[in-house]
Amino acid sequence: MTLYGKFKNRPTKVLNWTLAGRFFVFFNKAFVIYNFLTMASYVLNNRIV
């Protein structure tokens, strides 16, 4: 593979990595919020009972 081929294929790889990274960060945030909501509802239910 030539240097031009490597340089030409680089933007798509970087774009795929950034999309995967953004999706991973979004998934982590959603998972943390979901855990926080379930924990809060559990505490509220215990406090009511």
Secondary structure, 3 states (H helix, E strand, C coil): CCHHHHHHHHHHHHHHHHHHHHHHHHHHHHHHHHHHHHHHHHHHHHHHC
